């Protein structure tokens, strides 16, 4: 279905991208993946299957640290996969944690559990022989990895709010419902990985919510996503003001919870956020999401399917760099897009209800919920849970999971909440956490508000270090803060190994974006609330050059800031950079 003026007419006259061919010919994402699994000549996947496994939640990677060595030995790179679990709202049970801990230790190259800022976990370094057992193991735990990568709706985020627990419960249930409603309906995942067995993770959603005819693709197997699925990846959040811990402006579709009289009344809907770009390509840019309006709870799933279906039909399938929802909005116009969403969901948006964001980071440490139970947020640097010398994080988490009576919540800031702890168990949980380095009083506020993507050695897109760079860089930032009497302050610092946006540097007060090994683009001017895009300050500079610039900035901030003024606001107020007011038009303008 299309708008009477048919915005697709504005698309360039160009052939579809090859990804459209491979999706269309994949037999609903099945491809010949099963054949590749028994091919012993390569540790990887061939042809279209290299892309198709992404729809099953995996990326093929290799260890770039030893790539050259293996090539010199005339060996294939050490191919393996990274698998990302589907975990709507980031909630996982202790028994499930023990299961993934066991798999990580026994059947991955690195032994770690990596928490992501998509509020889930990843296994890195799964060799081909272990891939099918991994999916079967997840299924036995009631988990899966469907649609955590590829041109589909990804893992649905939800504010990890341990205080307003009644509201969070409602919001979390909506995150699960939205995730299920927008999942691919093909049976390829179960047929390939589970030998056709039923998915345990979706048993509670046995009865599908009816779809309006206006959103259906015309394809019986995939009525929402269509035979060719979406033009590009699509990301959705459920967020509870005033806490923007999910960084809603990094996402295509956002449901902002509106509370009235202590109950969830509905959601403000914001569409078209996204952070990926390409160095030097001014046709790409990060952008904040646009307000569409308010909807009641009876229209949430209709709205989600309508927005997805409009992007399905109107998104650019020729140029993947212009295929994200934000580019569709820019091309057809927000008003036209909204009208079509209203048409497809069978209702009009009401005016936006008042809301405000005042914070973004996680509340590290203990907080008590309204029901009297306690919640312990553990700072996990870079989200990497592994046993380090003197800090046996993975062992500590295992011991907590063995005694914990509540649940765990993975946050969108790569941290972990031990949630719903009864008063009687609080001291036991803290003792285990402290004994294994999961709690440290030496961690600075600045470090708690810093984040990096994975980057080297496993990400094939990495141009510079990120996860391995951040800890020593954070030490140097702490030293600068101490020098300028800012030790109790913080900035929102993000580092990414490339401009793809995984580390969300384009919503940071200071963001470093990898350009080459040892070199980064320096961005500043975002705010603590995560509602403003930072601007490029200097390109392709070294760590030493960055630290010299930051030294001067922090000196000025310490001397001339206003009360409670974050560094990003200070940078804009004092003219270090101009604010990005309209990303499509002025992001690349100095």
N, C-alpha and C positions, 0 to 999 in steps of 0.2 A: 504494500500500500504506500502511496506517495502523496505528498501535498499537491494541491491543484496546480501550483506554479512549478512543481517538480524541481526541487533544488539539485537533483542529480544532473540536471542539464548544465549546471555550473562546473561540473567536474571536467578536468582536462581530457581531451580526446587522445587517450593513450591505452595501450593494451594492459590487461590486468597483470599485477605482479605475479611472479612464479609461485609465490606462496598460495595464491588463489587456485592455481592449477593443482598443486599437491594436496590441498585440502579437499577440493572437489573430487579428485581421483582416489582419495584415501579409503573409500568405503567406510565413511563415518569414523575416521581416525584409527582404523585397524591397520591399514597398510600391509606391509610384510614384516612387521616387527617380530612376530613369532619365529619367522625364518632366521632373522638376524640373531636371535637368542641362542640358536644352536650352531651358529657359524663360528667355528673355532679359529678361523684365519685372522680375525681381527677382534680386538677388545671393544670395538665401537660399533656404530650403526651406519648403514650404508644408504646413500641416496636420500629419498624423501623421509626415510625413517629417522634420520638425524634431527629433522624438524618435528616429526609427528610425536616422538616420545615426549616432547614438551607439553603436549595436551594431556599427557598422563602424569605430569608433575615432575619431569626430569630434564636436565640439561647434560649433554655429553661434554666432558671436560678432560683435561689431562694435567699432570703436574708440570707446570712450566719451569720450575726450578731445575728439573732434570731432563727437560726436552732435548736440549742440545747434546747432552751426554748420550742419550739414547740414540739420537740420530747418528752420532759419530760411531756408535756401536752397530749401526745398521738395524736398529730396532724401531718398531712402531712406538710413538709416544705412549706413555702409560695411561691409556684411555680408561675412563671410569665415568660414573654419573653422579651428579648431585641430585638428590631427591628432596622435594619440599612438600611437607604434609599439608593437607587441608584441615584447618582448625578454626572455624568461624568464631570470632570473639576471643580466641586465644586460650580457651579453658580446656584443661587436660586433667585427668584424674591420676592420683598417685600410682595406681596399678598400671596405667598406660605409660606413665613416666618410667617405671621400672622396666617395662618391656622395651621401650626405645633405647634406654640405657644399655640394656643387654645386647641389642642388635649393634649399636654403635661400637661397643667394645669388641665384639666378636667378628663383625663382618664389614667394617669399613677400614680404609687405609689409614685414617687419621685418628680414629677412636673418639672423636668429639661429637657433641651435640651443639649445633649452631643455632641460637635464637635469632630470628630475623626481625626487621622492622615492619614486616607484614604480619606480625603477631602469630608466628608459627615457628616451627623448627625445621632445619635442614640436616640431612646426612651428606657429608662430603666423602668422596672416595669409595663408592660402591662399585666393585668390579662386576663384569657382566654375569658371571656365574651366580652372583648373590642378588641380582636384581629381582627376579621372580620370587625367591624366598622372602625378600624384603617386603614386597607388596602383600604376600600372603600373611606374613607376620603382622603387618599393620592391620590387615583385615581382622585377624583374630583379636587384636586390641580394640577393635571398633573404630579404626582410623582408615583414611585413604589419602591419596595424593591427586585425586581428580581435579583438573582445571586449576592447578596452582601455577601453571605457566601456559603459554600459547595464546591464541587469539580468542579468549573467552573471558568471562568474569572471574577474577582471581579470588583468593581468600578474602572473605568479608571481615573487615576490622570492626571492633567495638571498643569504646572507651573502657579501660580497665579501672573502673571506679569502685574501690573497696569501701567507701564511706556511705554513699547513697545506694545502699545495697538493693533496696526494693526497686528503684528505678533502673539500676543496672540489670537486674534480673529480666525486666521487661525488654530493655534494649537488646540484651544478649539473645533473647528468644527471637527477636526480629532479625538479628544478624544471621542466626541459623536458618530461619525461614527464607530470607532473601537468598542466601547461599544455595539452598536446596532448589528454590524456584528457578534459579538461573543456571543450574548445572547442565552440562551436556546430558542428553538422554540416551545417547548411544550406549550399547552394551559392550563396546570394544574393550573397555578397561577390565570388566569382569571376565570376559572371554579370554583375553591374553594373559592376564596376571593371576586370575583366580580359577582358571579352567571352568568358567561359566558359573561358579558358585555365587550366591547372593551376597551383595555388599552388606556387611553388618552395620556400617556407619550410617546407612540411609534407611534402616528398617523402621525407624520412628516416623518416617515421612512416606509411609506406604501409599497413602492416598494423595495424589497430586492435586494442587489447587487448580481449578479450571482456568483456562486462558481465554481472554477475549479474542474474538476473531480478528479484530483490528491489529493485534500484535503478531499473529501467526505468520510464519514465513512461507507457508504453503508446502512445507516439507513435513511428512508425517512423523519421521524419526526425530527431527530436531525442530519442533514448532517455534521455539523462541530464537535459537541461535542460527538456524538455517543450515543447509548442507555445507556451505562454505564458511560457516561460523562467522565471527566478527572480523572487521577489517584489521584490527590490532587488539592488543591486550586491553582489558577494561577492569578498573578497580573501584570498589565500593566500600563505604564506611557507614557505621552508625556511631554518632558522637554525642556525648552528653555535655552541654555547656555547664560551667565555664571552662572546662578542661579540654583543650584541643590536643590531647596526647596522641591522636591518630594522624595528625597533620592532614586535616581534611583537604587542604588545597593541593595535595599531591594526587588526588583521586578524581576519577571521572564522575562518580555519582555519590552524593553524600546525603544522609538522612540525619538532620540535627534535631535531637530530641527536645520537645517542648513540654515542660511540666506545668500542670495547672492543678491547684488544690491537692498537691501531693501525689498526683497520678500522671501517667504519660498520656497527653492529649493528642499527640500526633507529631509530625515532623516538618521542619522546614527543609526543602529540597534544594541542594546546590549541585550544579553540573558543570563539568568541563575543566577541572583542575588537572595539572600534570606538570612534570618537571624535566623530562628528558629533552635534550637538544643535541646538536652536533657542532663541534668546534668550527667556527667560521661560517656556518651555514645560517644566514639571517632569516631563512624561511622557517627555521625551527626556533622554539623559544619555550621557556616555562611560563605557566599561567595560573592564576588563581581561579577558583570555581565561581560560577555566576549564580545568583539567586533566582530560582524559578518561582517559588511560592510555598505555601503551607498546604499539607494534606492531612486528613484524618487517618486513623489507624485502619479503617476499612479500605483504603486505597493504596496502602504501601506496596503490596505485591503487584498490583496493576500498574502503579507508577514505575516500579523497577523494571518490569517487563517492557513497558512502553518506551522508556528512555533507551534501553538496550536495543529494542527493535528499530527505533529511529536511527540510531547509530549504525546498526546492521545494514539498513537500507540506504542510508545517505552517506556513510563514510567512504573515503577515497580508497578504492581497492587497486589503484594503479601505482600510486606513490606511497610506500609504507611510511615514509618520513612525514607525510601529511595525513595519516590515516587515523590518528587519535581523535577522541571526541572533541577536544578543544579546537582542533582545526576545522572540524565539521561545523561547530558553532560559529566560528569566525567566517567561514565561507557562506553559510546560508543565512546567518543572522539569528540572534538569540530569540527574537520575537517569533520568527517562523518555526524554529525548533520547539519552542514552548507550545505553540498552537498545535503542532502535530502530536506532541506528547499528550496534551489534553484530549485530542481527538481519539487517540488510541487507548487511553486509560478510561475514557468515558466520564470525565469530570474535569472541572476547571480548578486551577490552583487558587487558593485563597491568598490574601496578602500575607507576606512574611510576618511571623510573630516575632516580638522582640527577643533577642538573644545576644550574648556577649561572651567572648573568650578572654580570659585573664591569665591563663597559665598553660604550660605545655609539657613540662618534664614530669617524670614519675616522682611520687612521694617516697623517697628512700627511707627505710626503717619501718617501725611499727605505727599503724593507725588502727583505731577502733571503729568498727562499723556501727550503724544505727541499731543493729540487732544485738550488740554487745560482744560479738566475736571480733577477733583480732586478725590483722592482715600485715604480713611482713614483706615489704618490697626489697628484694636483693639486687644490688647493682652488679651487673655482669658485664664487665668491660668487653665491648665489641660483640656481646652475646655468645662468646665462645666458652662452652662448658667442657672443661678438660682438667685433668690432674696436672698441675704445675708444681715445680719444686716449692715446698712450703705452703702451697695453696691447692689442696686436693678438692677442687670445686665439684668435679663429677662424683667422687666418692661421697662428698658431703650431701649433694642433692639426692643420691641414692639412699643414704641413711635417713634423710628427712622423709623421703617417699615411703620408706618402710614403716614409719610410725605416724605419719600425718593422716588426720581424720577428715580433712577438708578437701580442697582442690588446689590446683596451681593455675595461675593466670599469666600467660606470656604477654608482655606489653609491646606496643609499637615502638618503644625506645630500646628494644633488645634486652630488657630486664625481665625479672621473674617475681611474681607475687605468690608467696605461700599464704593462701587465702582461707578464711573461715577456720581459724585456730581457736579452740576453746581456751578460756583463761587458764585452766589447769595444765594445758600442754605448752603454754607460751614459753616458759623458761627452758623446757627440754628442746624445743625447736631452735631457740636462740643459741643455746649451748652448742648444738651440733653445727649450726651455721658459723659461729665464731671459731670453733675448733678447726674448721676446714677452710677458713679464709673467705667465706661467703659474706661475712660482715667484717668490715675494717673501718675503724674510726679515723684512719689516716687518709681516706679518700676525700678529695676536695670537692666542693660544690661545682667547680669548673669541670672536673673530670666526669662527674655524674651527668653533666649536660653536654657531653661530647659523644659523637657517634661516627662510625665509619662503615663503609660497605666491605665485602669480603676481599675483592680485588685479587692480587697475587697471593698464592701461586696457582689458584684453581680457575679463576674467571678468565675466559678467553677474550673478553673485551677490555681487560685492564690495560691502561697505559702507564699507570704509576701505582706505587704502593698506597694502601689505605689502612686496612686492619692492622697490618704489621708496623705501619708508620705511626699510627695514632698514639700508642702508649708512651713512646719516648718523646713525641711532640707535645703531648699533654704535660709531661714533666717540665718541659721548657716553658710552656704557658704558665704553669703553676709558679715557676721561678720568676717570670715577669710580673705575675700578679703580686707575689710577695714583695718584689722590688718596689712596686707602686702602691703598697698598702691596700691591695684589693683581694686579699686572701679569702675573704668571706663572700666575694662576689662571684658571678659567673657570666659567661656568654654562651649562647647556643652555637656550638662549633660542630661542623659536619665536614667530613672528608670523603671524597669519592675517587675511585681510581680511573674513572672515565666520565663523560658527560651524560651517561644514560640515566642518571637520577636515582639509583638505588639507595644511596646514602642520604638523600634529601638535602643536599647542600644548598639547593636553590630555595630553601625556606629557612636558612640559617642566618644568624647575625654575622657570622664569619664563616664562609664556605670555601673549601679548597677543592678544586676539580682537576683531576690528573690530566696532564698534557703529554708528558713523557717521563721516563724513569728519572726521579729526583726533581721533577718540575711540575708546577701547578699553576692554574689560574686562581687568583685571589678575588673573591667576591665579598661584599659587605653591604649592610643596609637593610637586611631583613629585621624582623622584630621578634620579641620573646613569645608573642602569642601565635606566631606562625601564619600571619595574614598578609605578609608583604614579601615580594620577591627581592632578593638582594641584587646589586648591580656589580658588573665586572669592574674591578679597580685596576688590576695590573695582570698582564698575561705572561705565562711561561717563565715563572721565576722559581728560584731555588728556595730551600728551607731557610737558609741563612738570610736571604733577602726578605722573605716573609717575616721572619722574627724581628728583623731590623725595623720593618714597617710597623709591626704590631707593638713594638717597644715604644715608639713615638705615639701611636694611637692611645695606648693604655695610659701613658703619662698625661696626655691631654684629657682623657676621660676622667681620670682620678682627680685632676685639678679643676675641671670646668663642668662636670656633669651636674644636672639638676637632681633634686631628691627623687630617688627611685628610678632614675632614667637608665634603661638598658643601653648597651653599647650600640645596637643597631639604630635605635632612635637618636642617640647622640651623633652617630655618623651622618645621619640625614640632616639633623638640625644644624650641625656645624659645617655642613658642606663638604665633608669628605667624599660623599657621593650624592647624586640626585636620587630621589625616590623613583622606583619603577611604578608609574601610575597606570600605564596601559601596556602590558607586556607585549602584545602583538605589534605595537607600533613603536615603543621606545625602549625595549629591553636592550637592544644592541646599540642604542645611541648613548654616547658618553655624556 
